[in-house]
């Protein structure tokens, strides 16, 4: 198919989910994505971000197999209302090539305290 001017039409845009999944296959980007989600302080957003990472890095069924959780339980844990136990969270992260870590909090500068 060509346009009136004899050019081939531009390829369709990649769907957002496909684009995101492609990026989240990179371990470093997946970790940054989850850390950015955690920084928002919204558990539901973090659970959905973790779901995105799981889909990109083996799919829900594949991650379920690696964690020993059944697919339905994993899907529930990675929902907006999900509230997995720490052990489950660690297993999910490990199955996606990531781990949970605690770092020292950054101190707020005088400017940040007054803003």
C-alpha positions in Angstrom: 0.0 0.0 0.0 1.3 3.5 -0.9 0.0 7.0 -0.3 -1.0 9.4 -3.1 2.6 10.6 -3.3 3.9 7.1 -3.7 5.3 6.8 -0.2 4.7 3.9 2.1 2.6 4.8 5.2 4.4 5.0 8.5 4.3 1.9 10.6 1.7 1.9 13.3 2.8 3.1 16.7 3.9 0.4 19.1 1.3 -0.1 21.8 2.2 1.4 25.1 2.1 -2.0 26.9 4.5 -3.5 24.3 6.8 -0.5 24.5 6.9 -0.6 28.3 7.4 -4.4 28.4 10.3 -4.1 26.1 11.9 -1.5 28.4 11.2 -3.5 31.5 13.1 -6.5 30.2 16.2 -4.5 31.1 16.9 -5.2 34.8 18.3 -1.7 35.6 15.3 0.0 34.0 12.9 -2.4 35.8 14.5 -1.5 39.1 14.3 2.3 38.4 10.7 1.9 37.4 9.8 0.2 40.7 11.9 2.6 42.7 10.1 5.6 41.1 6.8 3.9 41.9 7.8 3.4 45.5 8.8 7.0 45.7 5.3 8.0 44.9 4.2 6.4 48.2 1.1 4.7 46.7 0.9 1.0 47.3 -1.6 0.4 44.6 0.6 2.1 42.0 3.6 0.0 43.2 1.7 -3.2 42.9 0.6 -2.3 39.3 4.2 -1.4 38.5 5.4 -4.7 39.9 2.7 -6.4 37.8 4.2 -4.6 34.7 7.6 -5.9 35.6 6.4 -9.5 36.1 4.6 -9.4 32.8 7.7 -8.2 31.0 10.1 -10.6 32.7 8.5 -14.0 32.3 4.7 -13.3 32.4 2.4 -13.9 35.3 2.3 -17.6 34.7 6.1 -17.9 34.4 6.7 -15.8 37.6 4.1 -17.8 39.4 6.0 -21.0 38.5 9.3 -19.5 39.8 7.8 -18.3 43.0 5.8 -21.3 43.9 2.6 -19.2 44.0 -0.4 -20.2 41.9 -1.2 -17.9 39.1 -4.5 -16.6 40.6 -2.8 -15.8 43.9 0.0 -14.0 42.2 -2.5 -12.0 40.0 -4.4 -11.0 43.2 -1.2 -10.0 44.9 -0.2 -7.8 42.0 -3.6 -6.0 41.8 -4.5 -2.5 42.9 -5.7 -4.1 46.2 -2.8 -6.5 46.5 -1.0 -6.7 49.8 1.5 -9.6 49.6 3.4 -10.7 52.6 7.1 -9.8 52.7 8.1 -13.4 51.8 5.9 -13.3 48.7 7.2 -9.9 47.7 10.8 -11.1 48.0 10.0 -14.3 45.9 8.2 -12.2 43.2 11.2 -9.8 43.0 13.7 -12.7 42.9 11.7 -14.3 40.1 12.1 -11.1 38.1 15.8 -10.8 38.8 15.4 -8.1 41.4 15.7 -7.9 45.2 14.4 -5.8 48.0 16.8 -3.4 49.7 16.7 -0.6 52.3 18.8 2.5 51.9 19.5 5.4 54.1 17.0 8.2 53.7 18.1 11.4 52.2 18.0 14.4 54.5 15.9 17.3 53.5 17.7 20.5 52.8 16.6 23.7 54.4 15.0 24.7 51.1 13.0 21.5 51.0 11.8 21.9 54.6 10.3 25.4 53.9 8.8 24.6 50.5 
